[in-house]
Amino acid sequence: MPLDRFVLILVAVIGAAALTIWVAATLLAAGSVSPLLALAALLPIGLCLYILARVIGDRLNNREDDHYDKIEK
């Protein structure tokens, strides 16, 4: 496994754990004030998750970066 892919997996796992805690805290705080506020808090959270998924997907499927993995060092 290339080192950059391993680091990407580590960053993704740590980021997912931090994001899970942040989402839970945000929803609990918003839910204690108003249920509608909790629903409104889901919009930016969902947008951030969508952007993160697109960035990671593009990084893993980019053929230009794969060219440099095949060069012998």
N, C-alpha and C positions, 0 to 999 in steps of 0.2 A: 504494500500500500504506500503510495507516495506520501511524503511528509506533509505537503500542503493539504491533502485530503484528510489526513489524520487530525491536523490542527483545526480544520474546518468542522469536523465532527465534534471535537472537544468544545469549540466555541459555541456550536449549535446546542449541545447538551446543556452547557452552563447557562447559556442565554435562555433556553427553554425553561430551566428551573427557576431562574430569576423572573422571567415573564409570568410564570404560573403563580408565583407568590405575589407579584405586583397586581395581576388581574384579580386574584382572590381578595386582596386587601382593598382594591378599588371598588369591587362589587359589594363587599361587605359594608364599607363606609357609605357608599351611595345608597345601598338598600336600607340602611338604618335611618337615613334621612327621608327618602321617598322611593317607592318602587319605580316610578317614572324616571327618576334620576339614575337609577341603576340601569334601566334600558338605554338611556341617553349615554351612559358611560360605555356601553357596549359598542357604540359606533366607532369612536376613535381606536378602541382596542382591536376591533375587527379590521379596521383599515391598516393598522400597524402590522397585524399578523399577515394580512394579504401581501403587503409590501415585502415583508421579511421572507415569505415563501417564494415570491417571485425572484428576489435577489439570490437566494440560495439555489433555486432551480436554474437560474441563468448561469450561476457560477459553476454548477456541476455539469451543465450541458453545453458549455462554450467550447467549440472545436478549436478556436484560436489558441487557447491555453493548453489544449492537449498536444499541440505540435511541439511545445517545449518540453513536455514530459518524455518524449521519445528520443531526444537528443542525448547521446552518450556523453558522460562527463569525464 
